[in-house]
């Protein structure tokens, strides 16, 4: 029990988490991705967007830790290492969009 409460030892471990949604989709997540999903649930957000997949919070049927292991002892899938998607700055996007439309002859 003390080991769980000791955050210094927590840095030595990585975790594999699983999210199962009501559409029968399954997602393998790393510890960091699981924390992002937990925060989204706590903030009552509707979705968490990663680079190649999105988890819709209202459709989560199960969310649990599969295993805990020492870092670098197990190789998780590439998808489990993706960072959360950060949208482009709206000002930058508007400028970029304007330039693209100009090049293709649009408005």
C-alpha distances in whole Angstrom, upper triangle without the diagonal:
4,5,5,7,9,12,14,12,12,16,16,15,17,17,20,20,23,25,28,30,33,36,34,33,30,28,26,24,22,19,21,24,21,20,24,24,21,23,27,25,24,28,29,31,33,32,31,33,32,35,36,34,34,31,33,30,32,32,28,28,24,22,19,17,18,16,14,16,17,20,23,22,23,26,26,29,31,31,27,28,30,30,31,34,36,39,42,44,46,49,48,49,52,53,53,54,57,58,57,59,62,62,62,65,63,63
4,5,5,6,10,11,10,11,15,15,15,17,18,21,22,25,27,30,33,35,38,36,35,32,30,27,25,23,20,22,24,22,21,24,25,22,24,27,27,25,28,31,32,34,34,32,34,33,36,37,36,35,32,34,31,34,34,31,30,27,24,21,19,21,18,16,17,17,20,23,23,24,27,27,30,32,32,28,28,31,30,31,35,36,39,42,43,46,48,48,48,51,53,52,54,57,57,57,59,62,62,62,65,63,63
4,5,5,8,9,7,8,11,11,11,14,15,18,19,23,25,28,31,34,36,34,33,29,27,25,22,20,17,19,22,20,19,22,23,21,23,26,26,25,28,30,31,33,32,30,32,31,33,34,33,33,30,32,30,33,33,29,29,26,23,19,17,18,15,13,13,13,16,19,19,20,23,23,27,28,29,25,25,27,27,28,32,34,37,40,41,44,46,46,46,49,51,50,51,55,55,54,57,59,59,60,62,61,61
4,6,7,10,8,7,11,12,11,13,13,16,17,20,22,25,28,31,33,31,30,27,25,22,20,17,14,16,19,17,15,19,20,18,19,23,22,21,24,26,27,30,28,26,29,28,30,32,30,29,27,29,26,29,29,26,26,22,19,16,14,16,14,11,13,14,16,19,19,20,22,22,25,27,26,23,23,25,25,26,29,31,34,37,38,41,44,43,43,47,48,47,49,52,52,52,54,57,57,57,60,58,58
4,6,9,9,8,12,13,13,15,16,19,19,22,24,27,30,33,35,34,32,29,27,25,22,20,16,18,20,18,16,20,21,18,19,23,22,21,24,26,28,30,29,27,30,29,32,33,32,31,29,30,27,30,31,27,28,25,21,19,17,19,17,15,16,17,18,22,22,23,25,25,28,29,29,25,25,27,26,26,30,31,35,37,38,41,43,43,43,47,48,48,49,52,53,52,55,57,57,58,60,58,58
4,6,6,7,10,11,12,14,16,19,20,24,26,29,32,35,37,36,34,31,28,25,23,20,16,18,21,19,17,21,22,20,21,24,24,23,26,28,29,32,31,28,30,29,32,34,33,32,30,32,29,32,33,30,30,27,23,21,18,21,18,15,16,15,16,20,21,22,24,24,27,29,29,25,24,26,26,27,30,31,35,37,38,41,43,43,43,46,48,47,49,52,52,52,55,57,57,58,60,58,58
4,5,5,7,9,10,13,14,18,19,22,24,28,30,33,35,34,32,29,26,23,20,17,14,14,18,17,15,18,20,18,18,22,22,21,23,26,27,29,28,26,27,26,29,31,30,29,28,30,27,30,31,28,29,26,22,20,18,20,18,14,15,14,15,18,19,21,23,22,25,26,26,22,21,23,22,23,27,28,31,34,34,37,39,39,40,43,44,43,45,48,49,48,51,53,53,54,57,55,55
4,5,6,8,10,13,15,19,21,24,27,30,33,36,38,36,34,31,28,25,22,19,15,16,20,19,17,20,22,21,21,25,26,24,26,29,30,32,31,28,29,28,30,32,31,31,30,32,30,33,34,31,32,29,25,23,20,22,19,15,15,13,13,17,18,20,22,22,26,26,27,23,22,24,23,25,28,29,33,35,35,39,41,40,41,44,45,44,46,49,49,49,52,54,54,55,57,56,56
4,5,5,7,11,13,17,19,23,25,29,31,35,37,35,33,29,26,23,21,17,14,16,19,18,17,20,22,21,22,25,26,25,27,30,30,33,31,28,29,28,30,31,31,31,29,32,30,33,33,30,31,27,24,21,18,19,16,12,12,10,11,15,15,18,20,20,24,25,25,22,21,24,23,25,29,30,34,36,37,40,42,41,42,45,46,45,47,50,50,50,53,55,55,55,58,57,57
4,5,6,8,10,14,15,19,22,25,28,31,33,31,29,26,23,20,17,14,11,12,16,15,13,17,19,17,18,22,22,22,24,26,27,29,27,24,26,24,26,28,27,27,26,28,26,29,30,26,27,24,20,18,15,16,14,10,10,9,10,14,15,16,18,18,21,22,22,19,18,20,20,21,25,27,30,33,34,37,39,39,39,42,44,42,44,47,48,47,50,52,52,52,55,54,54
4,5,8,11,14,16,20,23,26,29,32,34,32,30,26,23,20,17,13,11,11,15,15,14,17,19,18,19,22,23,23,25,27,27,29,27,24,25,23,25,27,26,27,26,28,27,30,31,27,29,25,22,19,16,18,15,12,11,9,8,12,14,15,17,17,20,20,21,18,16,19,18,20,24,25,29,31,32,35,38,36,37,40,41,40,42,45,45,45,48,50,49,50,53,52,52
4,7,10,14,17,20,23,27,30,33,34,32,30,26,24,20,18,14,12,13,17,17,16,19,21,21,22,25,26,26,28,30,30,32,29,26,27,25,26,28,28,28,27,30,29,32,32,29,30,26,23,20,17,17,14,10,9,6,6,9,11,13,15,16,19,20,21,18,17,20,20,22,26,27,31,33,35,38,40,39,40,43,44,43,44,48,47,47,50,52,51,52,55,54,54
4,7,10,13,17,20,23,26,30,31,29,27,23,20,17,14,11,9,12,14,14,14,17,19,18,20,23,23,24,26,28,28,29,27,24,25,23,24,25,25,26,24,27,26,29,29,25,26,23,19,16,13,13,10,7,5,4,5,9,9,11,13,13,17,18,19,15,15,18,19,21,24,26,30,33,34,37,40,39,39,42,43,42,43,47,47,46,49,51,50,51,54,53,53
4,7,10,14,17,20,23,27,28,26,23,19,17,13,11,7,6,9,11,11,12,15,16,16,18,20,21,22,24,26,25,26,24,21,21,19,21,22,21,22,21,24,23,26,26,22,23,20,17,14,11,11,9,6,6,6,5,8,9,9,10,10,13,15,15,12,11,15,15,18,21,24,27,30,32,35,37,36,36,40,41,39,40,44,44,43,46,48,47,48,51,49,50
4,6,10,13,17,20,23,24,22,20,16,14,10,8,6,5,9,10,9,11,14,14,14,17,19,19,20,23,24,23,24,22,19,20,18,20,20,19,20,18,21,20,24,23,19,20,16,13,11,7,8,6,4,6,8,9,11,11,10,11,9,12,14,14,10,11,14,16,17,21,23,27,30,32,35,38,36,36,39,41,39,40,44,44,43,45,48,47,47,50,49,49
4,7,10,13,17,20,21,19,16,13,10,7,6,5,6,10,10,9,11,14,13,14,17,18,18,20,23,23,23,23,20,18,18,16,18,18,17,18,16,19,19,22,20,17,17,14,11,9,6,6,5,6,8,11,11,12,12,10,10,8,10,12,12,8,11,13,15,17,20,23,26,29,32,34,37,36,35,39,40,38,39,43,43,42,44,47,46,46,49,47,48
4,7,10,13,17,18,16,14,10,8,6,5,6,7,10,9,6,10,12,11,11,15,15,15,17,20,20,19,20,17,15,16,15,18,17,15,15,13,16,15,18,17,13,14,10,7,6,4,5,7,9,12,15,15,16,16,13,13,10,12,14,12,9,12,14,15,16,19,22,25,28,31,33,36,35,34,37,39,38,38,42,42,41,43,46,45,45,48,46,47
4,7,10,13,14,12,10,7,6,5,6,9,10,13,10,8,12,13,11,12,16,16,15,18,20,20,19,18,16,14,16,15,17,16,14,14,12,14,14,16,14,11,11,8,6,6,6,6,10,12,15,18,18,19,19,16,15,12,12,15,12,10,13,15,16,16,19,22,25,29,31,33,36,36,34,37,40,38,38,41,42,40,42,45,45,44,47,45,46
4,6,10,11,10,8,6,5,7,8,11,12,14,11,9,12,12,10,11,14,14,13,16,18,17,16,15,13,12,14,14,16,15,12,11,8,10,10,12,10,7,8,6,4,7,9,10,13,16,18,21,21,22,22,19,18,15,14,16,13,11,15,15,16,16,18,21,23,27,30,31,35,34,32,35,38,36,36,39,40,39,40,43,43,42,45,43,43
4,7,8,6,6,5,7,9,11,14,16,17,14,13,16,16,13,14,17,16,15,18,20,18,17,16,14,14,16,16,18,17,13,12,10,11,11,12,9,6,6,5,6,9,12,12,16,18,21,25,24,25,25,22,21,17,17,18,15,14,18,18,19,18,20,24,25,29,32,33,37,36,34,37,39,37,37,41,42,40,41,44,44,43,45,43,44
4,5,6,5,7,9,12,13,17,18,19,16,14,17,16,13,15,17,15,14,18,19,17,16,13,12,13,15,16,18,16,13,11,8,8,9,9,5,4,5,7,9,12,15,16,19,22,25,28,27,28,28,25,24,20,19,20,17,16,20,19,20,19,20,23,24,28,31,31,35,35,32,35,38,36,35,39,40,38,39,43,42,41,43,41,41
4,5,7,9,12,15,17,21,22,23,19,18,21,20,16,18,20,18,16,20,21,18,17,15,14,16,17,19,21,19,16,14,11,10,10,9,5,6,5,9,11,15,18,19,22,25,28,31,31,32,32,28,27,24,22,24,20,20,23,23,24,22,23,26,27,30,33,33,37,37,34,37,40,38,37,40,42,40,40,44,44,42,45,42,42
4,6,9,12,15,18,21,23,24,20,19,22,21,18,20,22,20,18,22,23,20,19,16,15,16,17,18,20,18,14,13,11,11,12,11,8,9,9,11,14,17,20,20,24,27,29,32,32,32,32,28,27,23,21,23,19,20,23,22,23,22,22,26,26,30,32,33,36,36,33,36,39,37,35,39,40,38,38,42,42,40,42,40,41
4,6,10,13,16,20,22,23,20,18,22,21,18,20,23,21,19,23,24,22,21,18,17,17,18,19,20,18,15,14,12,13,14,14,10,10,9,10,13,15,18,17,21,24,27,30,29,30,29,26,24,21,19,21,18,18,22,21,23,22,23,27,28,31,34,35,38,38,35,38,41,38,37,41,42,40,41,44,44,42,45,42,43
4,7,10,13,17,19,20,17,16,19,19,16,18,21,19,18,22,23,21,19,17,15,15,15,15,17,14,11,11,10,11,13,14,10,9,10,11,12,14,16,16,19,22,25,27,27,27,27,23,22,18,16,17,14,15,18,18,20,19,20,23,25,28,31,32,36,35,32,35,38,35,34,38,39,37,38,41,41,39,42,40,41
4,7,10,13,16,17,14,13,17,17,14,16,19,18,17,21,22,21,20,18,15,15,15,14,16,14,11,11,10,12,13,15,12,10,10,9,10,11,13,12,16,19,21,24,23,23,23,20,18,15,13,15,12,12,16,16,18,18,19,23,25,28,31,32,36,35,33,36,38,36,35,39,40,38,39,43,42,41,43,42,42
4,6,10,13,14,11,10,14,14,12,14,17,16,16,19,21,20,18,17,14,12,13,11,13,11,9,10,8,12,13,15,13,11,12,10,9,11,12,12,14,17,19,21,20,20,21,17,16,12,10,12,9,8,12,12,14,14,16,20,22,25,28,30,33,32,30,33,36,33,33,37,38,36,37,41,40,39,42,40,41
4,7,10,12,9,9,13,13,12,14,17,17,17,20,22,21,20,19,16,14,14,12,14,13,11,12,11,15,15,18,16,13,14,12,10,10,10,9,11,13,15,17,17,17,17,13,12,8,8,10,8,6,10,11,13,14,17,20,23,26,29,31,34,33,32,35,37,35,35,39,39,37,39,42,41,41,44,42,43
4,7,8,6,6,10,10,9,12,14,14,15,18,19,20,18,18,15,12,13,11,13,13,11,12,11,14,14,18,16,14,15,13,10,10,9,10,11,12,14,16,15,15,16,13,12,8,9,10,8,5,8,9,11,12,15,18,21,24,27,29,32,31,30,33,35,33,34,37,38,36,38,41,41,40,43,42,42
4,6,5,6,9,10,11,12,14,15,17,18,20,21,20,20,17,14,15,12,14,15,14,15,14,17,17,21,20,17,18,16,12,11,9,10,10,10,11,13,11,12,14,11,10,7,9,10,9,5,6,9,10,12,15,18,21,24,27,30,32,31,30,34,36,34,35,38,38,37,39,42,42,42,45,43,44
4,6,5,6,9,10,10,12,14,15,16,18,20,19,20,18,15,16,14,17,18,17,17,15,18,17,21,20,17,19,16,12,11,9,11,10,9,11,12,11,13,14,13,13,11,13,14,13,9,9,11,11,13,16,19,22,25,27,30,33,32,31,35,36,35,36,40,40,39,41,44,44,44,47,45,45
4,5,5,6,9,10,11,13,14,15,17,18,17,19,16,13,14,12,14,16,15,15,15,17,17,20,21,18,20,18,14,14,12,14,14,13,14,15,13,15,17,15,15,12,14,14,12,9,8,9,9,10,13,15,19,22,24,27,29,28,28,31,33,32,33,36,37,36,38,41,40,41,44,42,42
4,5,5,6,9,10,11,12,14,15,17,15,16,13,9,10,9,12,13,12,12,11,14,14,17,17,15,17,15,12,12,12,14,14,14,16,17,15,17,18,16,15,12,13,12,10,7,8,8,7,8,11,14,17,20,23,25,28,27,26,30,32,30,31,34,35,34,36,39,39,39,41,40,40
4,5,5,6,9,10,11,12,14,15,14,15,13,10,12,12,15,16,14,13,11,14,12,16,16,13,15,12,9,9,9,11,13,13,15,17,16,18,19,17,16,13,14,15,13,10,11,11,11,11,14,17,20,23,25,28,31,30,29,33,35,33,34,37,38,37,39,42,42,42,44,42,43
4,5,5,6,9,10,10,12,14,14,16,14,11,13,13,16,18,16,15,13,15,13,17,18,15,17,15,11,11,11,14,15,14,16,18,17,19,20,19,19,16,17,17,15,12,13,13,12,11,15,16,19,23,24,27,30,29,29,32,34,33,34,37,38,37,39,42,42,42,45,43,43
4,5,5,6,9,10,11,12,11,13,11,8,10,10,14,15,14,12,11,13,12,15,16,14,17,16,13,14,14,17,18,17,19,21,19,21,23,21,20,17,18,17,15,12,12,11,10,8,11,13,16,19,21,23,26,26,25,28,30,29,30,33,34,34,36,38,39,39,41,39,39
4,5,5,6,9,10,10,9,10,9,7,10,10,14,15,13,11,8,10,8,12,13,10,13,12,9,11,12,15,17,18,20,22,21,23,24,22,21,18,18,18,15,13,14,13,12,10,13,15,17,21,23,24,28,28,27,29,32,31,31,34,36,35,36,39,40,39,42,39,39
4,5,5,6,9,10,10,12,11,10,13,14,18,19,17,14,12,12,10,13,14,12,14,12,9,11,12,15,17,17,20,22,21,24,25,23,23,19,20,21,18,15,16,16,15,13,16,17,20,24,25,27,30,30,29,32,35,34,34,37,39,38,40,43,43,43,45,43,42
4,5,5,6,9,9,12,11,10,13,14,18,20,17,15,13,13,11,14,16,14,17,16,13,14,15,19,20,20,22,24,23,25,27,25,25,22,22,22,19,17,17,17,14,12,15,16,18,22,22,24,27,28,27,30,32,32,32,35,37,36,38,41,41,41,43,41,40
4,5,5,6,5,8,7,7,10,13,16,18,15,12,10,10,8,11,13,12,15,15,13,15,17,20,22,22,25,26,25,27,28,27,26,22,22,22,19,17,18,16,14,11,13,14,16,20,21,22,26,26,25,28,30,30,30,33,35,34,35,38,39,39,41,38,38
4,5,5,6,8,9,9,13,15,19,20,17,14,11,10,7,9,11,10,13,13,11,13,16,19,21,22,25,27,26,28,29,27,27,23,24,24,21,19,20,19,17,15,17,18,20,23,25,26,29,30,28,31,34,33,33,36,38,37,38,41,42,42,44,41,40
4,5,8,11,12,12,16,18,22,23,20,17,15,14,10,12,15,14,16,16,14,15,17,21,23,23,26,27,27,30,31,29,29,26,26,26,23,21,22,21,19,17,19,19,21,25,25,26,30,30,30,32,35,35,35,38,39,39,40,43,44,44,46,43,42
4,6,9,11,11,15,17,21,23,20,17,15,13,11,13,16,15,18,18,16,19,20,24,26,26,28,30,29,31,33,31,30,27,27,27,24,22,23,21,19,16,17,17,19,22,22,23,26,27,27,29,32,32,32,34,36,36,37,40,41,41,43,40,39
4,7,9,11,14,17,21,22,19,16,13,11,8,9,13,13,16,16,15,18,21,24,26,27,30,32,31,33,34,32,31,28,28,27,24,23,24,22,20,17,18,18,19,23,23,24,27,28,27,29,32,32,32,35,37,36,37,40,41,41,42,39,38
4,6,8,11,14,18,19,16,13,11,9,7,9,12,12,16,17,16,19,21,24,26,27,29,31,30,32,33,31,30,26,26,25,22,21,22,19,17,14,15,15,16,19,20,21,24,25,24,26,29,29,28,31,33,32,33,36,37,37,39,36,35
4,7,10,14,17,17,14,10,9,6,5,7,9,11,14,16,15,19,21,24,27,28,30,32,31,32,34,31,30,26,25,24,21,20,22,19,18,14,15,16,16,20,21,21,25,25,24,25,29,28,27,30,32,31,32,35,36,35,37,34,33
4,6,10,13,14,11,7,6,4,5,8,9,10,14,15,14,17,20,22,24,25,28,30,28,29,31,28,26,23,21,21,17,17,18,16,15,11,11,13,14,18,19,20,24,24,22,24,27,26,26,29,31,29,30,34,34,34,36,33,33
4,7,10,11,9,6,5,7,7,11,12,11,15,15,14,16,18,20,22,23,25,27,25,26,28,25,23,20,19,18,14,14,14,12,11,8,8,11,12,16,18,19,23,23,21,24,27,25,25,29,30,29,30,33,34,33,36,33,33
4,7,8,6,4,7,8,10,14,14,14,18,18,16,19,20,22,23,24,26,27,25,26,27,25,23,19,17,16,12,13,13,10,9,6,6,8,10,14,16,17,21,20,19,22,24,22,22,26,27,26,27,30,30,30,32,30,30
4,6,5,6,8,11,13,17,16,16,19,19,17,19,19,20,22,22,24,25,22,22,24,22,19,16,14,12,9,10,10,7,6,5,5,9,11,14,17,19,22,21,19,23,25,23,23,27,27,26,28,31,30,30,33,31,32
4,6,8,11,14,17,20,19,19,22,22,20,22,22,23,24,24,25,26,23,23,25,22,19,16,14,11,9,11,10,6,7,7,5,9,11,13,17,19,22,20,18,22,23,21,21,25,25,23,26,28,28,28,31,29,30
4,7,10,13,16,19,18,18,21,20,19,21,21,22,23,24,25,26,24,23,25,22,19,16,13,11,8,10,11,8,10,10,9,12,14,16,20,21,24,23,21,24,26,23,23,27,27,25,27,30,29,28,31,30,31
4,7,10,13,15,14,14,17,17,16,18,19,20,22,23,25,26,24,24,26,22,20,16,14,12,9,11,12,10,11,10,10,13,14,17,21,22,25,24,22,25,27,25,25,28,29,27,28,32,31,30,33,31,32
4,6,9,12,11,11,15,15,15,17,19,20,22,24,26,27,26,26,27,24,22,18,16,15,12,12,14,11,12,10,9,13,14,17,20,21,25,24,22,24,27,25,25,28,29,27,29,32,32,31,34,31,32
4,6,9,8,8,11,12,11,14,16,18,20,22,24,27,25,26,27,24,22,18,17,17,13,13,15,13,13,11,12,15,16,20,22,23,27,27,25,27,30,28,28,31,33,31,32,36,36,35,37,35,35
4,6,6,7,11,12,12,16,18,20,23,25,27,30,28,30,30,27,26,22,21,20,17,17,19,17,16,14,14,16,17,21,23,24,27,27,25,27,30,29,28,32,33,32,33,36,36,35,37,35,35
4,5,6,9,11,10,14,17,19,22,24,27,29,28,30,30,28,26,23,22,22,18,18,20,18,17,15,16,18,19,23,24,25,29,29,27,29,32,31,31,34,36,34,35,39,39,38,40,38,37
4,6,8,11,12,16,19,21,24,26,29,32,31,33,33,31,30,26,25,25,22,21,23,22,21,18,19,21,22,25,27,27,31,32,29,31,35,34,33,36,38,36,37,40,41,40,42,39,38
4,6,9,11,15,18,20,23,25,28,31,30,32,32,29,28,24,23,24,20,19,22,21,21,19,20,22,23,27,29,29,33,33,31,33,36,35,33,37,39,37,37,41,41,40,42,39,39
4,6,7,11,14,16,19,22,25,28,27,29,29,26,25,21,21,22,18,17,20,19,20,18,19,22,23,27,29,30,34,34,32,34,37,36,35,39,40,38,39,43,43,42,44,41,41
4,7,10,14,15,19,22,25,28,28,30,29,26,26,22,22,23,20,19,22,22,23,21,23,26,27,31,33,34,38,38,36,38,41,39,39,42,44,42,43,46,46,45,47,45,45
4,7,10,12,15,18,21,24,25,26,26,23,23,20,20,22,19,17,20,21,21,20,23,25,28,31,34,35,38,38,36,39,42,40,40,43,45,43,44,48,48,47,49,46,47
4,7,9,13,15,18,21,22,23,23,21,21,17,18,20,17,15,17,18,19,18,20,23,26,29,32,33,36,36,35,38,40,39,39,42,43,42,43,47,46,46,48,46,46
4,6,9,12,15,18,19,21,20,18,19,16,17,19,17,14,17,19,19,19,22,25,28,31,34,35,39,38,37,40,42,41,41,45,46,44,46,49,49,48,51,49,49
4,6,8,11,15,15,18,17,15,16,14,15,18,16,13,16,18,19,19,22,25,28,32,34,36,39,39,38,41,43,41,42,45,46,45,47,50,49,49,52,50,50
4,7,10,14,15,17,15,13,14,12,14,17,16,13,16,18,20,21,24,27,30,34,36,38,41,41,39,43,45,43,43,47,47,46,48,51,50,50,53,51,52
4,7,10,12,14,12,10,13,11,14,17,17,14,16,19,20,22,25,28,31,35,37,39,42,41,41,44,46,44,45,48,49,47,49,52,51,51,54,53,53
4,7,9,12,10,10,12,12,15,18,18,14,16,19,20,22,25,28,31,34,36,39,42,41,40,44,45,44,45,48,48,47,50,52,52,52,55,53,54
4,6,9,7,7,10,11,15,17,18,15,15,19,20,23,26,29,32,35,37,40,43,41,41,45,46,44,45,49,49,48,50,53,52,52,55,54,55
4,6,6,8,11,12,16,18,19,16,16,20,21,23,27,29,33,35,37,40,43,41,41,45,46,44,46,49,49,48,50,53,52,52,56,54,55
4,5,7,9,11,14,15,17,14,13,17,18,21,24,26,30,32,34,37,40,38,38,42,42,41,42,46,45,44,47,49,48,49,52,51,52
4,6,7,9,13,14,16,14,13,16,18,21,24,27,30,32,35,38,40,38,38,42,42,40,42,45,45,44,47,49,47,48,51,51,52
4,7,10,13,15,18,15,15,19,21,24,27,29,33,35,38,41,43,41,41,45,46,43,45,48,48,46,49,52,50,51,54,53,54
4,6,10,12,14,12,13,16,19,22,25,28,31,33,36,39,42,40,39,43,44,41,43,46,46,44,47,49,48,48,52,51,52
4,7,9,11,10,10,14,16,19,22,25,28,31,33,36,39,37,36,40,41,38,39,43,42,41,44,46,45,45,48,47,49
4,7,8,6,8,11,14,17,19,22,26,28,31,34,36,35,34,37,38,36,37,41,40,39,41,44,43,43,46,45,46
4,5,5,7,10,13,16,18,21,24,26,30,32,35,33,32,35,36,34,35,38,38,36,38,41,40,40,43,42,43
4,5,5,7,11,14,15,18,21,23,27,29,32,29,28,32,33,30,31,35,34,32,35,38,36,36,40,39,40
4,5,6,9,11,13,16,19,21,25,27,30,28,27,30,31,29,29,33,33,31,34,36,35,35,38,37,38
4,6,9,11,13,17,20,23,26,28,31,29,28,32,33,31,32,35,35,34,36,39,38,38,41,40,41
4,7,10,12,15,18,21,24,26,29,27,26,30,31,29,30,34,34,32,35,37,36,37,40,39,40
4,7,9,12,15,17,20,23,26,24,23,26,28,25,27,30,30,29,31,34,33,33,36,35,36
4,6,9,12,15,17,20,23,21,21,24,26,24,25,28,29,28,30,33,32,33,35,34,35
4,6,10,13,15,18,21,20,19,22,24,22,23,27,27,26,29,31,31,32,34,32,33
4,6,10,12,15,18,16,15,19,21,19,20,23,24,23,25,28,28,28,30,29,29
4,7,9,12,14,13,13,16,18,17,18,21,22,21,23,26,26,27,29,27,27
4,6,8,11,11,9,13,15,14,14,18,19,18,20,23,23,24,26,24,23
4,6,8,7,6,10,11,10,12,15,15,15,18,20,20,21,23,22,21
4,6,5,6,9,10,10,12,14,15,16,18,20,21,22,24,22,21
4,5,5,6,9,10,10,12,14,15,16,18,20,21,22,20,18
4,5,5,6,9,10,11,13,14,16,17,19,20,21,19,18
4,6,5,6,9,10,11,12,14,15,17,19,20,19,18
4,5,5,6,8,10,10,12,14,15,16,18,16,15
4,5,5,6,9,10,11,12,14,15,16,14,13
4,5,5,6,9,10,11,13,15,15,14,13
4,5,5,6,9,10,11,13,14,13,13
4,5,5,6,8,10,11,12,10,10
4,6,5,6,9,10,10,9,8
4,6,5,6,9,10,10,10
4,5,5,6,9,8,10
4,5,5,6,5,6
4,6,5,6,7
4,6,8,10
4,6,9
4,7
4
